[in-house]
């Protein structure tokens, strides 16, 4: 079994009693595979794309404006992998379907989907408008669903694949003092959808897991703002926030054969925040 063997194929090719002789580090390799990353033009998405490129995966960067991915495209190509920015709106099922066709034609295969695109409105519940609620749900729930269904269909037909949904500890805690009820509800939905798809698609060789980060320094989360330090830093056992690049190895793990017997799981990376 080589690093380019599709995730899950070892289990289908033989019995559970057969010994897997792949070297440990080789099991993290993604050479020969194609990964789709949504919202890959900045922040966490950009860091995940670079990490997947370092692991050898070709990349399709699914964003609304492909021009916004020029820098990350160049960075990934410099790592020796094919990289293409593809136009697509995750909230529009027809747009996602067109992106599936474009990526399939360009790369010839789709092995991994990283559902990273996200939106957040920071506002107390009584002040959230109907439009703001819908904006968050459209991206964080419908967007995950649209992409998982469209790309998952390709994977189920191929009998192999891995989906990684970027969730959040906000699915299981309530963030304070910056209130964000829609975001919290949307991430809880994404976690449960992860489990539902994992159970349904396991027999087809498609694994579905989620990564639930804690506080990460991005444009969306002002984690270094002094007014949030008590709740977002001091309450974290590790006494710090994460940087986007720290999430990369975990996504490589979930996308690769290193996690071949793992599906329906939510991997928490929060510096210990949810332990206390």
N, C-alpha and C positions, 0 to 999 in steps of 0.2 A: 504494500500500500504506500503510495507516494504522497507528498504534500499537496499534489494537485487532485487527489481523489476527492470527489464531492462529499460534503458532509453527510453522514448517515449511511453511505454506501457500504461501508465495512459491515455494519450490522445486518443489512439486507443480503449481502453476498454470502454470509456464512452464519453459523450459529453463535449464540452468546458464549459458548465454551471455547471457541477458537481464540488463540492467542494473537493479540495485535502486536506486531513487531515494529511498528513505527517508533522512531526515536522521539523522545519527549519534545524537544524543541522543534523538530520537523512537524509535529502535529499542529503547531501554531501557524504554519505556512499557508499562504493563500495564493500561491503561484498558479496561474492558469485559470483563475476564477474571475468573475465579474461581479462587482459590488455596486449597488445603487445606494447613494446617500442623499436623503432629502435635506433641504436647508443647509447645504454644504458651503455656502459662500462666506460664512463668518462664524466666530465663536466656537461652540462645541462641535458643530457640524464640520467646520474646517479642520479642526484638530483630529476628528475621527477619520476624515478622508485621508489626511497625511499618514496617520497610523496604519490604516489599511493598505495604503500604497507601500509603506515600509515593509509590510508583511507580504508584499508581492502581488496584491490584487489589482486588476484593471478596475477603473472607476468610471461610473456614470454619475455626474453631479446633477441632481434634479432640483432646479430652482426656477423661480418665475422669470428672472432676468439672467440669461447665460453670461452676459458681459460682466456681471458682478463677480464671476468666478475666475476671472483672468489670472489673478495671482495664485490662487490655490491650484488651478490647472497647471500652471507652470511649475509650481513646487512639486506636485505629484509626478509630472512627466520627468522631472529631473531625477526622480527616484527610479526611473526605468520602466514605468507602467503606462499603458494606454489610458488616457483620460479624456473625457468628453463632457462638457457642460450641456445639459439638455433642458429645454424650456418645458415647464409643466407647473400647473397649479394644483396642489394636493387636495384642495377643497372642491375641485371639479373632476368628477369621475371620467368624463370624456377626455379631458386634458391628460389625465393620468394614463388612460388607455392609449392615447397617441404616443406618449412617452415610452410606454412598454414596447410598442412597435419600433420606434426609433432606436431604442437601446438594443433590442433584439437583432435588428438589422446591422447595427454598427459593430456589435461584439460577438454575435452568434450564440450567446448564452447569457443567462442571468442566474447567478448562484446565491447571492446574498442581498438582502434589503435591510438598510438601516433607516428606520423611521425616526428622523431627528427633527424635522420642521416643527416649530412650536410658536405659540403666542401666549402672552400673559397681560392681563389688565390688573393693575394694582389700585384697587378701590374698595371701600367698605361695601358690604352687601346691599345696603339700602340706597346706595348711590350708583350701583351698576345699572347701565341702561340695557334695554333688550338687544340693541345692536352690539354692544360690547360683549354681552354673554354669548351671542351667536357667533361673533368673531372668534372667540377662544374655542368654542365647541367645534366650529367648522374646521379649524386647523388641527387641534389636538385630539379630537375624536374622529370626526368624519374624514380628516386627512389621513390619519393612521389606517382607518378602515378602507378607504379608497385604494391606498397603495398596497396594503396587505392583501386585499382581495385580487387586485389586478396582477401584481407580481407573484402572489401566491398561486394563482391559477397556472402560471408558467412553470413554477417549481413543482406543483403537484403533477402536472403532465409529464415533467422530466423525471419525477421520482426522487428528487433531491433538492436541498436548499436550506437556507437558514435565514430567519427574520429576527432582527434585533430592534425592539421598540424602546425609544428613550423615554422612560417614565420619570418619576421623581419621588423623593420622600414626601412630597406634598400630597401624595396619594394616601398617606397613612398618618400624617401630622397636619396641624394647622399652623401655617406660618404667621409669626408675629414679629413686630407690630405692623408690618406692611400687609394688609389684608388682600386676599386674592381668591375669593370663593369659586369663581368659574374655573380657574386654573387647577385648583385642588380637586374639584369634582372631575375635571377632564382627565387628569392623570390617574385617578382611581379607576375611571372607565378604561383607560389604556392598559392598565395592569390586568384587569379582569378579561379584556379582549385578548390579551396575550395568552392567558391560560386557556380560554375557550378555543382559540385557533390551534394551540399546541395539542390539546386533546384530540381535536378533529383531524389534524393533518399528520399526526405521528405515524400512522400506518402508511402514509404516502412518502415517507422519508424526509419530511419538512419539519425542521425544528423551529420553535418560536419562543424566544425569551425576551426579557426586558432588563434594562439597566436603570436603576433608580439612584441618581446622584443626589447628594446633599447640596450645600451651598457652593456654587462654582462662580468664579469671577467672569462675567460676560456682560455684554451690553444690556441684557435683560435683567440682570441681578446686580444691583449696586452693593455688593457684599463688603466693600471697604469703606462704606459710608459710616462715619462715627455713630450716627443715631441708631444703627442696627447692630452695633458691636456686641452688646450684652446678649441678645438672643441668637445672633448668627455666628458669633465667634466664641465668646466666653462660655456659652452653653455647649459647645462642641468639645468632647474629651480631648481631641487633638489640638484644640485651641487655634484653629486656622480654617480658611476656606480652601477649596481646590482650584487648580488651574485646568483649563480645558484639556490640555495634553495629558493630564493624569488619567483621563477616562479612556484614552486610546487603547492601552493594552487590554482593558476589560472587554472592549468591543471586539478586538481581534480574537480574544479567547472565545467569546460567544459566537462569533462568525465562523470559527475554524473547527477542525476535527478535535482540538483540545477539549472541547465541550460536547463531544459526540453523543454522550449518554445523558444530556441535559436538555430538557424542554419543559416549558410551562413555568419556569423559574423567574423570580425577580431578584436580580443581583443588586444589593444595596452597597453604595459607596458614599459614605457620609461622614467620615472621620469619627464615627461612633455616636453621632447625634441621636439616632433613634434607640440607642441602648440605655439612655438615661431619661 
